[in-house]
Each structure stands twice: as structure tokens, then as C-alpha cells.
Amino acid sequence: MVLEGGARARSPRRASASRWPWSRVTFPYELVALAAWIAVIALTVTGAVHGAHPAAPAPAGEAHHHVTPAHTAHGASDSGGTAAFGGLATWALMCAAMMLPAALPALAHVGTNSLRRCRQRAMAGFAAVYLAVWTGYGALLLVSAPLWSRLPGDAAPACALALAAAWQSTAHKRRALRDCHRSSPLPLSGPRAVTGTVRFGLRHGGACLRSCWALMAVMTAAGQGTVMLAWMALLTGLVTAERFTRRPGRTTRLAAAALAAAALTAALAAVPT
């Protein structure tokens, strides 16, 4: 991992390499991501969560009935404020499932460049700040939902897919992805250590958000239930591949082509027959 200014940090891969998975410095956060996936799948299968967003397209035959993530498994409807909080909590859970895997190298950097007695606190602080950035983006989507939830049928998924394909092809995306691979020097102790971890969490979370915001918008618009889970799995694989592959530019270009094809398919499906 390259530090700002060209210096090199201690290698997370070398420092955390171990014969046993639970000896890795990032292992607790791997478990958190796994637990988040299990929770999302369980909530979706039991009917407690129908979509990633209140405005997610409803299944066929229910085009005019949007079910919020705050609905319970018994179909009870909450007040607007409670529903909004439930939708944001669901989004945060999904971000933990989808985005923590891509943040593992940054978490390893924090862990291996912190004093042992401060390691867990520093990593928890970084993860909290990183997920807070994504939760803020979820709040923005929640506020803007009425604008794009009015689109008919498959128009919303088609627009989201087209936007994601276009963003994947821009220089801004490539620059943001490069920033995702950069690190920062971290002070070892004292208040400066806390400030440095928070700053790194904001910087890394911001770079990740700039890189992947359009992909996450696809998930919120693409569907509900098992369709939403399928998109979550696909997008998690894409985001993680962009983060770990040696040639992320090639992955980004292939993703742009696939997203463009999916956008065209959704647009054709949205055309009345």
C-alpha cells in the first residue's frame, strides 16, 4: 500500500499473513461482513426486508405499492419517521455486508500500523467512520427517493444501470479507484493517533464513495427480495474485484460493458408492448 508522498507503509499482507484465518488482523471484520450478509439474507427470506430502499421497484402486480424496509415480517406499517430510520438501518447493514470486504486492506493498514494496545480501538474507529460515510449516502438516497420512485416499471433500473455504466467509463471513476488504493501515515499514539485514524476513514470512505456511488444506486433501484440479493452479490463481487485485482482498470471496463448491456435490456423491458 502506497502512502501519500510516495512512502510505503508496513505491508498488511506480510504483517497479517498467517496459517490460521483467525490470526489475521482483519478477521473480526471478515466475520462482521459475513454476519451482515447472513442478517440481510434472513431478513429478506422472512419478509422483514423487501428492498434496499423505500422506493425500490415493487414486484409485478404491485407497481403502485412500495414496501419500506421498515415493514415487519407481519406486514405492519410504521410511522414515517420510524420507517425512514428502519430504511437507513437496513442500508447500513447492507453497506457492512457489501463494502467491508473492499475495506479490508485499509483496515489491515490501520491494524498493522497501530500500537498493539491501541489496535482494536483504531480499527473500530476507522470502520465506524468508513461506514458512516456510506450511511450518509444512504440518507441522501432516502431523501431523493420521491424524485425517481415515480418512474414507471423498469425505467428506474434502466436509468440507474445506464448511469453506473457511464460513471465506470469516466476519468473521475479511475481517479477515485486509484485513491482507494492509497493510504495515509498514521501516528502511533495520543490524540493525534485518533485524529489520524478518523481522517484516514473519511478519506478512504470518500474515495470509495466516489468510486462506487453509482453501483450502489443500482442496487437500490434494481428490485426487491431475491432480485435485490442477486444484485447485492454481483455488485459486491465487482467492488471487491476492483479493490483486490492487480489491474482494476480492466475490471472497471468490463463492468461498464456489462452494466451498459443490462441497462439496454432493462430499457427494452420498460418499453410498452
N, C-alpha and C positions, 0 to 999 in steps of 0.2 A: 504494500500500500504506500502510495507516494504522498508525502506531506506537502503542504504549501511551502513554496520556496525551493523545492527540489530535494529536500532532505528525506530520509527514509526512516519510517518507524520500525519498531521491532515487528517482525513478521508474525501476524496472528496465526498463520498456518503452521509455522515451525513451533511457535510457543504453545499452541493448543493441540498439536498433533499428539495422539495417544492411541494406544492399543484399544482402550476401552472408551466407548462413546461418552459415558457419564463423566469421564475425566476432562472432556473438552470444556473450556471456559464458557462456551455459549450453550452448553447442553440444557441448562434450565430454560432458556428462551426457545430452544427447539421444542421442549415439552410444552411450553406455553402456546406456541403456534399449533402444535398437534391438538392440544386441549381445545383451542378456539375452533379448529376445524370440526372436532367431534361435537362441540356445542352447537355450531351452526347447522350441521347435518341433522342432529337430533331435533333441534327446534323446527327445522324445515319439514322433516318427516312427520312430526307430531302435529304440524299445522300451526304452531305458535308463531312462525315467521313465514310469510308468503312472498316476501320480496325484499330487496335491499333498500327500498326507498318507498315512501308513500305513493309516489307517482309511477311506480313500476307498472308496465302494462299488465292488465288482467288477462286471465286465460280466456280462450274462445268462449263466447256466450256471456261473458261478464265484462264487456268492454266499458260499461258505464259504472262499474263498481270497483273502486280501488280499495284494497285491503292494506291497512298500515301494518308495519312490523310490530306495532304495539298491541295488536289484537292478540288475545289469548287463544289457547287451543280450543276453548269452548265457543269461540266466536264473539266474545263480548267486546263491546266498543268502549274505549276510554275517552276522556275529555281531550280537547285539542292539545293542551299543554302536556298531558301525560303521554299522548300518542307521539308527539314530537320528541319527547325525551326517550321514549322507547325506540323510536326510529333511529335516533342518534346513538343510543346504546348498542343497537344491533349493528349499525355501521362500524362502531369502534371494535366490536367483536370480529367483524369480517376483516377489518384492517389488520388486526392482530394475526388472523389466520393467513392473510394474503401477503402482507408487507414485512412481517418479522423475518421470514426466511431470507428476503433480499437484504435485510439489515444485519444479518449475522456477521459479515466481515467487519462492519463498523463496530458492532458490539464486541467482537474479538479484539479489535484495536483498542477499545476503551479498557477491556479487561486486562490485556497484556501490557498496557502502558499505565496501569494504576498500581499503587501500592497494594499488597495483598490484603491489608486490613481495611482498605477503602474500596476494594474491587467490586464487591456486590452492590454497594451503595452507588458507586459511579455508573455501573451498568444499568441499574434500575432507573437512575435519573435520566440517562441517555434514552432508554426505551420509553419512559414516560413522556419526555419532550417530543421524541420522534412520533409516537402515536397521537400526541396532542395536535401536532401539525395536521395529520390526516383526519382527525376528528373535526378540526376546524373546517376542513374542506367538506366534510360530510354535512356540517351545519349550513354551509353555503349552498350545497345541493338541495338541502331541505327547504331553504328559503325560496330558491328559484324553481322548485317543483311545479307550482301552478302555471308557470310560463310554458313548459314543454310537455306537461301531462295532458294538455288539450289536443295534442297531435293525434290524428286518428290511427287506429290499427298498428301496423308495423312501421309507421313513419318515424316514430321516436327512435326505435333501434337502428333504423337505416341511417338517420341523421347522426346518431352517436357513433356508429361504425365508420361512417364517412369522415367524421371529424377526427376520430382516432387514426385512421389511415393517413389523413393529410398531415396530422401532427407528427406521426412517425417519420415522415419524409422531410421534415424541416431541419435546418441547421440548429434551431433552438433546442430541439429534442436531442440532437447529438451532443450539443454543449452541456445540456443538463445531465446526460448519461455519463459524460466524462467527469462532471463534478461529483456524481455518485461514487466514482472510484477514487476520489481524493479524500485525504484525511487531514487532521489538524494535530499539531503538537499539544499535548495535554500536561498541565502542571501536575506534580505528584501529590501535593498535599495542601491543606489550608483552604481558605475561601477561594483562592484562585483555581484550585482543582475543581471545585463545584461550578464556578463560572465557566471554566473551560469546557467541562462536560456539557453544560446547558447550551453553550454557544455551538459546540460541535453537533449536538442533537438538532438544534434549529437549522444549522447549515446543511446537515445531511438530510434532514426531513424536508427542507425546502427544495433541495436538488432532486430528491426522489419524487416530490410532488410535481415539480416542473416537468420531470421526465414522464410520469405515469398518470397525470390527472385525466387525460382523455381516455386512457384504458379503463380507469375506474368508473368513468362516466358511462362507458359501455355496459358495465355490469349493472348499474342502477337502472338502465333503460331496457335491457335485453329481455327480461322476463321474470318469472316467479317460480317458486318451487324447485323442482329438479332442473329446470332450464337455468335458473339462477345459479344453482350449484355447479352445473356444467360450465357456465361462463366463468365462475369463480376459479374452477380448477384450471381452465385453459389460460386465463389471464395470470394466475399465479405462476404457472409454468413459464409463460412468456417473460414476466417481470424477473423471475429468478434466473432464467437463462440469460437475459440481458446483463444481469449483475455478475454472473459467475463465468460466462463464456469468455474465452480469450479474444474472440473477435465479435464484440457486441454489435458493431455496425452491420454485420451480415445478418444477425438475428433480427435487428430492427427493420432492415429492408424486407426480409421475408415476412415479418409480421405485418408490415404495411401492405404488401401484396395480398396477404390472406384477409386482412381486415377490409380492403377495398372490394375483394370478391364477395365477402359476406355482406357488405353494405349494398352491393348491386343486387344480391339475392333477396335481401330484405326489402329493397325498394321495389323490385318486381312483385314481391308478395303483397306489397301495400297498394299496388295499382288495382282499382276495382275491375272486376271482370263482368 
